[in-house]
Amino acid sequence: MNKRIEFVVGIFVLLGVLALVFLALRAGNLSTFSMQPNYTVSAHFDNIGSLKKRSAVKSNGVVVGRVKNIAFDNQMFRAIVEMDIEKQYQFPTDTSASIKTQGLIGEQYIDLTPGADDENLARVIKSSITTAL
């Protein structure tokens, strides 16, 4: 009887730990561990507000990638944001990027608005041409 009680308690403890890990990942904006192949796109912004690494990159409300890196261009005095976009999402080269806010706490994300160009960003980047949104 004691072994059965210990087993049940162990299961509850394990479920509790898994729930805490899940909540920690959600709070850290790491809930999507994508193993999809990515391509990197850079965009220049005058003001990025409180945008952070791993912030969502969305198009029409769908998460299509994450912010990879944020840097400052000392020549043009603008922020450079590198984004990892999942390769399954192909965007035209004339796609525009804007920073938007969602939710009550004002979490910022990048919104991609596709253009109408026939050439896709993933193909352009594959040919080693630098693309800036």
CORHU-V382106 format. One record per residue. N is the residue number from 0. RES is the residue in one letter. PHI is phi in whole degrees, -180 to 180 (* if undefined). Layout:
# CORHU-V382106
[[N & RES & PHI] [N & RES & PHI]]
This chain:
# CORHU-V382106
[[0 & M & *] [1 & N & -64] [2 & K & -64] [3 & R & -66] [4 & I & -64] [5 & E & -63] [6 & F & -64] [7 & V & -63] [8 & V & -63] [9 & G & -61] [10 & I & -63] [11 & F & -64] [12 & V & -64] [13 & L & -62] [14 & L & -63] [15 & G & -64] [16 & V & -65] [17 & L & -62] [18 & A & -65] [19 & L & -65] [20 & V & -63] [21 & F & -60] [22 & L & -65] [23 & A & -65] [24 & L & -66] [25 & R & -65] [26 & A & -67] [27 & G & -87] [28 & N & 60] [29 & L & -114] [30 & S & -69] [31 & T & -109] [32 & F & -92] [33 & S & -89] [34 & M & -100] [35 & Q & -69] [36 & P & -66] [37 & N & -120] [38 & Y & -130] [39 & T & -103] [40 & V & -127] [41 & S & -108] [42 & A & -136] [43 & H & -106] [44 & F & -131] [45 & D & -76] [46 & N & -147] [47 & I & -103] [48 & G & 60] [49 & S & -108] [50 & L & -62] [51 & K & -128] [52 & K & -59] [53 & R & 72] [54 & S & -65] [55 & A & -71] [56 & V & -115] [57 & K & -123] [58 & S & -139] [59 & N & 55] [60 & G & 86] [61 & V & -98] [62 & V & -72] [63 & V & -113] [64 & G & 178] [65 & R & -139] [66 & V & -71] [67 & K & -90] [68 & N & -155] [69 & I & -127] [70 & A & -136] [71 & F & -120] [72 & D & -89] [73 & N & -71] [74 & Q & -82] [75 & M & -99] [76 & F & 56] [77 & R & -135] [78 & A & -82] [79 & I & -112] [80 & V & -113] [81 & E & -96] [82 & M & -122] [83 & D & -93] [84 & I & -107] [85 & E & -63] [86 & K & -62] [87 & Q & -68] [88 & Y & -103] [89 & Q & -103] [90 & F & -115] [91 & P & -63] [92 & T & -68] [93 & D & -96] [94 & T & -67] [95 & S & -109] [96 & A & -121] [97 & S & -139] [98 & I & -98] [99 & K & -126] [100 & T & -119] [101 & Q & -133] [102 & G & 75] [103 & L & -73] [104 & I & -87] [105 & G & 77] [106 & E & -65] [107 & Q & -96] [108 & Y & -146] [109 & I & -100] [110 & D & -107] [111 & L & -99] [112 & T & -111] [113 & P & -63] [114 & G & -93] [115 & A & -118] [116 & D & -66] [117 & D & -76] [118 & E & -79] [119 & N & -97] [120 & L & -58] [121 & A & -62] [122 & R & -71] [123 & V & -64] [124 & I & -67] [125 & K & -61] [126 & S & -86] [127 & S & 67] [128 & I & -94] [129 & T & -74] [130 & T & -119] [131 & A & -122] [132 & L & -80]]
